[in-house]
Amino acid sequence: MGRWEILQQQSGITDTMKINILSTLRTTIDIHGSSNKTKICTELQSWLITTYGKVWAVIIADTSTYSYSVNPYDNKYLLVRETDLKWDIAVFQQIP
């Protein structure tokens, strides 16, 4: 389950970071199921903080049904689409 489409990857997110983030995200979705977006966001955020330092944010929204504006710290921003669930997921570091 799960097919990722990378919509935006800023220079602060290395390919290794991207792979690790997507792997952790997939595991978290598999554990909690697609009906618990809040738990998925919270657990991924905790993992990001433990792994990459403070302070990270995670937004999960149904594709094409949202808008937001962020100012990521140090170009650490990743926007991916989970095509099976039709989710767009933004992961970004805020000012530590």
Number of C-alpha atoms within 10 A of each C-alpha: 9 13 13 14 12 14 12 12 17 14 12 16 19 13 11 8 16 17 12 14 19 15 12 17 19 18 14 19 21 13 11 14 12 13 9 11 15 13 15 25 21 15 17 24 22 18 16 23 16 11 12 12 12 15 16 22 20 20 18 19 15 13 14 9 8 9 6 6 5 11 12 18 15 14 15 19 23 24 18 20 22 20 14 10 13 14 19 22 20 20 24 25 26 17 11 9
